[in-house]
Amino acid sequence: MSREPHGRDYDREVRIGALALAAFLLAAGWAFGSLKPTSSSASLVTGTSDYGPGNVRVSFLILKASGEPAYRPTAQVKAADGASATAVLETVGTSPETSIRLYVVHLRIARAGSYSLSATPQGTNVTAVGSVDVKEHSATPAIGSRAPASNTPTIASAHGKLSVLTTRVPPDRSLLRYSVAESLAAHKPFVVVFASPKFCTTRTCGPVVDVTEAVAKRFAAVRFIHVEVYEHNDPAKGTNEWVRQWHLPSETWAFLVGGDGRIRAKLEGSFSTGELAAAVTRYLAP
């Protein structure tokens, strides 16, 4: 994971970015009852929302009353059912200028229900409280299920018109060569990322496509696919057919699909190069 410089200007930029991210997550309905102040006047803001029983991955920010994020390398997280784990602070992005930082934790939650969470950054007396709603079944395709055979657009199908395929600047050509359907037919393992860099109100989505492109360079045997979220790349027209086929309630999503066509893992929201690379190594790499 890349190291970020420290300084007054950078800290101010991070604080502004964190506040913008928090505002966006709340406006998008991702927080599920988070932002519950504690006696330390801290708030936990989640960046994930679609949970099913089992391994529950939660990304989150801890904001102090001043609006400053509480950043430490780790944070101890406890759930109301007694589950506990250590959250790791991840850097999302490929450069200090565009990166943001979020905690990521994996909890084992056996049953559906609403669970309160508490998070305490390492070496602090700050504790933030939030909650997650675990459903009987997640809205998105389940791990182990077959991936939908979506005819997602490619450079070839768009006759080279990159503006039709991606809102990233510059275009992410390496992620636009293959469709989901043809990758399934060829029995090739792949990662498909649903994200719309231009239309996120924060830097959350842009860095995710950057992250995916960077990780793709490490795995020649795995295909990496970027799919935009909105019809004709216009938010006013709603989500496109591929988002609907995959039953995605939000962006951003990444799915890791094996050569057998089954989903091996999925990541909601922001993720770092380290987290995605580790998942590809574990689930897809030969």
PyMOL commands that set and color helices and strands:
alter all, ss='L'
color gray80, all
select helices_A, chain A and resi 8-27+162-165+173-175+180-185+197-199+205-216+231-233+235-237+241-245+273-283
alter helices_A, ss='H'
color red, helices_A
select strands_A, chain A and resi 43-46+54-63+74-79+84-92+100-109+113-121+128-134+190-194+223-227+253-257+263-268
alter strands_A, ss='S'
color yellow, strands_A
deselect
rebuild
show_as cartoon
